């Protein structure tokens, strides 16, 4: 953090000389770039890297002018602008902030996490700079205005090689280098618990691990998530299949975008605020007593209520607050842990926990681990998770148990210690009909479709009928909407091809003919007495 702190101390009189000194300091990597997509294409930037700290210095060559800065907080739908006597322009602080968010997004899987600070050097005289200082500081940006001769000033740089600099630059400048196929080979993971003779990595056979991601996200190798090196299992031929969700760059914004979930948002804010407060106090009072904060949680709700989506945001929020080092989410279920041999469950738990280090371990339909049969191997998983959640050394992980409310309550009651180990309870209510319609509008907009008024009326009636006939145990909530829209898209595509439509507007227009109902899931019948 010394690199960042030193930049924050600079003034108009010292900043350029400070950059020159760093340019001959071989302990600091420095380089000059002309532009950074997509927000700084027309600007010169200088990047300084030391350890896992990075400073991005942006030159704002706007000429000598007087301006009023207007950074909305939070930003509204309009891009903030700076105003001078007879003109306005896009806020350079906003441009730098957006570029930093993109850099942070690309470098989000690096461990330890990268600390990024922005510095804007402007030729403009910003008249309300003092009033904006706190707001800029909250954005991790230092603004030094009123600089003269900036466009003609040469700055020394020194591209001294370091492993950290190479890793960070590779991430922020070449994201494609990190993208991998869905199926990949991964070596047996680091030994976490238990006994066993270790061997060298080269002597261990590679096992397949299935890794998926949400449609809009890239897919990364386990290695790219930077799990720690260590001893390797010698005889564990276990291949666990999990879904790994990458962290996201702007988790609070994504949480705000969710339809409904108001109580969930409030509870998330409270937990993250307490975690952030603890981090602050630990820095201010290293020897002071900290509040006990458990990240382990229970998500209660039916399918399609947003548990997985919120869990992904949860991991990124905790990473942003400094409570987790990575923020990814490892999604698994009962089938992940159960093998064919006695003892497979313990080894699978160890491997999955190792994958989730630094992030969230989400166990979907966790109540299925609570079988009525005493000999069910799934019963071994809960005590193992209890031991992990009680281990003070395992602070860099959040375990989230998900499932229907009623069976999850029975799971919690089956082991009294679960209530204390998983104190955070989040209840996901079924969506109302109005919320499902809003979800529909947003999803259709993503594909740039548009309902005709008649088609929208037909869709509303169709959804209302399905909603009135829903069974509480099988209703899919947002998942039902997604399946319904998928059917509509197929009908629409078939009609467009048959009618040989070529008009752009017609190709995106959903008509009543495209609105076809899908089957509403019926109540599950129970066999027996």
Residue, then its C-alpha position, 0 to 999 in steps of 0.5 A: x500500500x506504500x505505493x498508493x499512499x505515496x501517490x495520495x500525498x502528492x501535490x501539483x508541485x510534486x506529482x510529476x517529479x514523483x513519477x520521474x523518481x519512480x521511473x528510475x526505481x527498479x523496485x516499481x514497474x512503470x509503463x506508458x499506454x496510449x488509451x485503455x478500452x473502452x473509456x480512456x481510448x483518447x487519453x495517455x495513462x501511466x501504470x505503476x505496479x509494486x507487489x499487488x498495488x497498482x496506480x493508474x495515472x491519467x493525463x487529462x489534456x483539456x487545455x487551460x479552462x475553468x470548470x465545475x465538476x458534477x459527479x453524481x453519487x450514485x450515478x444516475x442514468x446520465x453520464x456525469x459531465x463537467x461544465x465550463x462557461x459555454x460548453x460541457x464534456x464527459x467527466x474525466x473522473x468518471x472515465x477513469x473510474x469506469x476504466x478502473x472498474x474494468x481493470x478490477x474486473x479483469x484482475x479479480x481472480x488474482x490472489x492476493x487481490x490487487x489494490x487499484x488507485x487512480x490519479x487524474x492529472x488535469x490541465x483544467x482548473x476545477x472550481x469546486x475541487x475542494x467540495x468534490x475531494x471526499x467524493x473522489x476519495x470514495x472512488x479511490x481517485x486523487x485529482x490534481x488540477x491546474x497543471x500547466x505544460x502537461x502535454x509537453x512533459x515527458x515522464x520516465x518509465x521503467x518496465x522492470x520485470x516482476x512476477x506480480x507486475x506480469x500477472x497483473x498486466x496480463x490480466x488487465x490488458x489481455x483478458x482472453x488469456x484467462x478464458x478456457x473451455x468448459x471441460x478441463x484437466x485439473x490436478x488433485x487439489x491441496x491436502x486440507x484435512x486428514x492423514x495420508x502420504x504426500x507425493x510430488x505434483x508430477x507423479x499425480x494423475x490428472x482428474x477431470x473437473x467440470x466447471x461452468x459459469x453463468x452465460x454472461x461470464x467467462x470460464x476459468x481454470x481452477x488454477x486461474x483462481x489461484x488456489x494455494x500450492x501444497x501437498x497433493x493427495x496420492x491415492x484420491x481418484x475422486x473427481x468432483x463436479x462443481x459449478x464455479x461462478x466468477x466474481x463480478x466487478x460491481x456487486x452492489x449495483x447488481x444487487x440493486x438491479x434485482x426485482x424485489x428482494x428488498x429485505x435481502x438487500x437490507x440484510x446484505x448491506x448490514x452484514x457487509x457494513x459490519x464486516x467493513x467496520x471490523x476491517x477498519x477497526x482492525x487497522x485503526x486499533x490492531x490490539x482492540x477486540x473485534x466483533x464476531x462476524x460469521x459469514x456462514x449463512x442459510x438461504x431459504x426459498x423455492x426454486x427461481x427466487x434468486x438464491x444462486x444469483x444473490x449468492x454470487x453477488x454475496x461472494x463479490x460483496x464480501x470480497x469488496x469488503x475485504x472479508x474474502x480474498x477472491x469472492x468466487x462461488x463454488x456451487x454443489x449439491x448432495x451428489x457432489x459429495x457422495x462417491x462409490x467407496x466408503x470415505x469418498x464423502x470426506x475426501x470430496x468435502x476436503x476437495x470442494x472446501x479447497x476449491x472454495x477457499x477465498x470465496x463462497x461454498x454454496x450447497x444447493x438443496x442442502x436438506x437432502x443431506x439430512x436423510x432419515x436413514x442412519x446409514x446414509x453417507x450424506x449424514x457424514x457431510x454435515x458434521x464435516x462442514x460443522x468442523x470447518x465452520x468452527x475452525x478459526x483457521x478457515x476464516x477465508x470462506x463462507x458456507x451457504x446452505x440453500x433449500x426449501x424453508x420447511x426441510x431446511x428447518x428440519x436440517x437445522x433442528x437435526x443438529x443444534x450446533x448448526x443454528x450457531x454456526x450458520x447465524x445469517x438467515x435470508x428468506x427468499x419469498x415467491x415473486x408476485x405477479x407484478x414482479x414476474x411481469x417486471x422480470x419479463x420486461x427486463x429479460x425481453x429488453x436484454x434481447x432487444x425484443x418488443x411485445x406488440x400491445x396485443x401480445x403483451x395483453x395475451x402474455x399477461x393473461x397467460x402468466x396470470x392463469x399459470x400463477x393462479x394454478x401454481x402449486x407451492x411445491x413445484x412453482x418455478x418463479x423466475x425460472x417459469x418466466x425464463x422457460x415461458x420466454x424460451x418457448x416464445x422465442x422459438x415460436x417467434x423464430x419459426x414464424x419469422x423463418x416461415x414468413x421470410x421476414x427481413x425487416x429489422x423491426x419485424x424481426x424483433x417484434x413479438x406478436x400474439x401468434x408467438x405467445x404459446x403457453x407451456x405446462x404449469x408443473x403439477x403437484x408431486x404425488x407421494x406414493x405410500x401411506 
